[in-house]
Structure formats: C-alpha cells, structure tokens
Amino acid sequence: MTAFLPLADLGPRLCILGPSNSGKSTLAHAIAHQRGCPVVHLDQLYHLPHTRWQPRPEAQFLALHRAAIQEERWVMEGNYTRCLTERLERATGVILLDIALPQMLLRYVRRTLFERERVGGIAMGNQRDRITLEMLKYLIVTTPQNRKRHRQCLAGCTLPTLFLSSPAEVNACRRAWAL
C-alpha cells in the first residue's frame, strides 16, 4: 500500500488541481467536510449563477478569486491558470489529480447523462448538462497541454504537494485520510 502525505501536512489552505472530470470537486467536498472548512469551486466564481456556463466579467472573477484566497481556511478546486500563481502564494498545500483521458471521458459521459444535481462545483438544479463537441475537444486536445503546464508549474513549487494519477490512487488516499 502506498503511504500518503498526512492530510494535516497540507495545511489549512489546500488547492486541488487537475483536468475536467478528474474528481476535483468530489475530493474537495470530502476534505472540506472532514476539516469543517469551506470548499471553493472556481467554476462557481467564474460562471454566472443560473446560466449554462456563461462567464462573469474577468475583473469580477478575479476580485472573487482574490477575496476567496484571503480567507484563513479553504479547500479550493479548479485550475484557472491565469490566477494560479496568486492562489499558490496563499496556499499551504497542493493536490494534483492527473487522471488518464479514458477515465475522464467516462466520467464526463456518466455525469452528463446521469447526474442532474451538479456538474463539478456547479449546481444544475433540474437542468441537465449535455455532451458537447466543445467539451470533448477540450478534454482530448487541450487537457494534455494543461497537464504539462500544471506539472511544470508545480515542479518548482515548494509547498507540500501530492500527485494522484488514477481513481484507485485517489480512493486509496481517501481511505488513508479516513474521508
């Protein structure tokens, strides 16, 4: 069995990064619940509520991001690389989920067809998200570039960092942390 960095070693402000459909929101909820601290979904800060993925004005998103990272305790999930440096300056630990493409595609199809309540950190209500060519292209074409960028960004990071590269590894880590 793999030994994982103790959750307490990641500190009170934890960033969870990874591709879409890698399990960031699910892990963030479990950690925040155990710690009794807020979970911050960057998708909720970036997209206007009650819309189908309509972005906020950039300045408004960045202001919400700055306010969120100033809090003393949080589990923040999402990428938004343009403000990652600022987030990492306040963070005390990082988890990078680096899940393989076939697993992300399976999660995407499953959640869009069967999960009405939420998509990632976005509450969908009675709306059902739908499979789109745009998202499939994002997962297949853009994600590998983002994967490289995240690894490069974290290569020089001095924060305690945990890399999880499969759902089995994520589940083993959850068990080790009693989540």
C-alpha positions as CSV (number, residue, x, y, z in Angstrom):
1,M,0.0,0.0,0.0
2,T,1.2,3.5,-0.9
3,A,2.0,5.8,2.0
4,F,0.4,9.2,1.5
5,L,1.4,12.5,2.9
6,P,-0.8,13.1,6.0
7,L,-3.7,15.5,5.2
8,A,-2.7,17.8,8.1
9,D,0.7,18.3,6.4
10,L,-1.1,20.1,3.5
11,G,-2.1,22.9,5.9
12,P,-5.3,25.0,6.1
13,R,-5.4,26.3,2.6
14,L,-5.4,23.5,0.0
15,C,-5.5,23.7,-3.8
16,I,-6.8,20.8,-5.8
17,L,-5.8,21.0,-9.5
18,G,-6.5,18.6,-12.4
19,P,-8.3,18.2,-15.6
20,S,-12.1,18.4,-16.0
21,N,-13.8,15.3,-14.8
22,S,-10.9,14.1,-12.7
23,G,-12.7,14.2,-9.4
24,K,-11.5,17.6,-8.0
25,S,-15.0,18.6,-6.7
26,T,-15.7,15.2,-5.1
27,L,-12.3,15.2,-3.3
28,A,-12.6,18.8,-2.3
29,H,-16.1,18.2,-0.7
30,A,-14.7,15.2,1.3
31,I,-11.7,17.1,2.6
32,A,-13.7,20.2,3.4
33,H,-16.3,18.1,5.2
34,Q,-13.7,16.4,7.3
35,R,-11.9,19.6,8.1
36,G,-15.0,21.7,8.7
37,C,-13.9,24.4,6.3
38,P,-15.4,25.9,3.2
39,V,-14.9,24.4,-0.2
40,V,-14.4,26.9,-3.0
41,H,-15.3,25.8,-6.6
42,L,-13.6,28.1,-9.0
43,D,-16.2,27.3,-11.7
44,Q,-18.8,28.9,-9.4
45,L,-16.7,32.0,-9.1
46,Y,-16.0,32.1,-12.9
47,H,-19.5,31.4,-14.2
48,L,-22.7,33.4,-13.5
49,P,-25.2,31.6,-11.4
50,H,-28.3,30.1,-13.1
51,T,-26.7,30.2,-16.5
52,R,-25.4,27.5,-18.8
53,W,-21.7,28.2,-18.3
54,Q,-21.8,31.9,-19.0
55,P,-18.6,33.6,-17.7
56,R,-18.6,36.6,-15.4
57,P,-16.7,39.6,-16.5
58,E,-13.0,38.9,-15.9
59,A,-12.4,41.7,-13.4
60,Q,-15.4,40.4,-11.3
61,F,-14.0,36.8,-11.4
62,L,-10.5,37.9,-10.3
63,A,-12.0,40.0,-7.5
64,L,-14.0,37.0,-6.2
65,H,-10.8,34.8,-6.5
66,R,-8.7,37.3,-4.5
67,A,-11.4,37.5,-1.8
68,A,-11.6,33.7,-1.6
69,I,-7.9,33.2,-1.2
70,Q,-7.6,35.8,1.6
71,E,-9.7,33.5,3.9
72,E,-7.8,31.7,6.6
73,R,-9.0,28.2,5.7
74,W,-10.3,26.6,2.5
75,V,-10.2,23.8,0.0
76,M,-10.2,25.3,-3.4
77,E,-10.7,23.2,-6.5
78,G,-10.2,24.3,-10.1
79,N,-7.4,25.4,-12.4
80,Y,-7.8,28.8,-13.9
81,T,-4.1,29.0,-14.6
82,R,-4.1,32.8,-15.1
83,C,-4.6,33.3,-11.3
84,L,-2.8,30.1,-10.1
85,T,0.4,31.9,-9.1
86,E,-1.6,34.2,-6.8
87,R,-3.5,31.2,-5.4
88,L,-0.3,29.3,-4.7
89,E,1.2,32.2,-2.8
90,R,-1.6,31.8,-0.2
91,A,-2.0,28.1,-0.4
92,T,-0.4,25.8,2.2
93,G,-0.6,22.6,0.1
94,V,-1.5,21.2,-3.3
95,I,-3.1,18.1,-4.7
96,L,-2.8,17.4,-8.4
97,L,-5.1,14.8,-9.9
98,D,-3.6,13.6,-13.1
99,I,-6.2,11.1,-14.3
100,A,-5.9,9.3,-17.6
101,L,-8.1,10.5,-20.6
102,P,-10.2,7.4,-20.9
103,Q,-11.3,7.7,-17.3
104,M,-12.1,11.5,-17.7
105,L,-14.2,10.8,-20.8
106,L,-16.1,8.0,-19.0
107,R,-16.8,10.4,-16.1
108,Y,-17.8,13.2,-18.5
109,V,-20.4,10.9,-20.2
110,R,-21.6,9.5,-16.9
111,R,-22.1,12.8,-15.3
112,T,-23.8,14.5,-18.2
113,L,-26.2,11.6,-18.8
114,F,-27.0,10.6,-15.2
115,E,-26.1,13.3,-12.7
116,R,-28.6,16.1,-12.6
117,E,-27.8,17.7,-9.3
118,R,-24.4,19.1,-10.0
119,V,-21.7,19.2,-12.6
120,G,-18.4,19.7,-10.8
121,G,-19.0,22.5,-8.5
122,I,-21.9,23.9,-10.4
123,A,-25.4,23.2,-9.1
124,M,-27.6,22.3,-12.1
125,G,-31.0,22.0,-10.5
126,N,-33.3,20.4,-12.9
127,Q,-31.2,21.3,-15.9
128,R,-29.2,18.5,-17.4
129,D,-25.8,19.3,-18.8
130,R,-25.2,17.9,-22.3
131,I,-22.4,16.2,-24.1
132,T,-20.8,18.8,-26.4
133,L,-18.2,18.6,-29.1
134,E,-16.6,21.6,-27.5
135,M,-16.0,19.8,-24.2
136,L,-14.9,16.6,-25.9
137,K,-12.3,18.7,-27.9
138,Y,-11.2,20.4,-24.7
139,L,-10.7,17.0,-23.0
140,I,-8.9,15.4,-25.9
141,V,-6.9,18.4,-27.3
142,T,-6.4,21.0,-24.5
143,T,-6.1,18.8,-21.5
144,P,-2.7,17.3,-22.5
145,Q,-1.3,20.8,-22.8
146,N,-2.8,21.8,-19.4
147,R,-1.4,18.6,-17.9
148,K,2.1,19.6,-18.9
149,R,1.6,23.2,-17.7
150,H,0.4,22.1,-14.3
151,R,3.3,19.7,-13.8
152,Q,5.8,22.4,-14.9
153,C,4.2,25.0,-12.5
154,L,4.3,22.5,-9.6
155,A,7.9,21.4,-10.4
156,G,9.3,24.5,-8.7
157,C,6.6,24.7,-6.1
158,T,7.9,24.5,-2.5
159,L,4.5,23.7,-1.0
160,P,3.7,20.2,0.2
161,T,2.3,18.5,-3.0
162,L,0.6,15.3,-3.6
163,F,0.2,13.8,-7.1
164,L,-2.6,11.3,-7.6
165,S,-2.6,9.6,-11.1
166,S,-5.6,7.2,-11.0
167,P,-9.0,6.8,-9.4
168,A,-7.6,3.8,-7.5
169,E,-4.9,6.1,-6.1
170,V,-7.4,8.8,-5.2
171,N,-9.6,6.1,-3.4
172,A,-6.6,4.7,-1.5
173,C,-5.7,8.2,-0.4
174,R,-9.3,8.9,0.7
175,R,-9.2,5.7,2.8
176,A,-5.8,6.6,4.3
177,W,-7.2,10.0,5.3
178,A,-10.5,8.5,6.5
179,L,-12.6,10.6,4.1
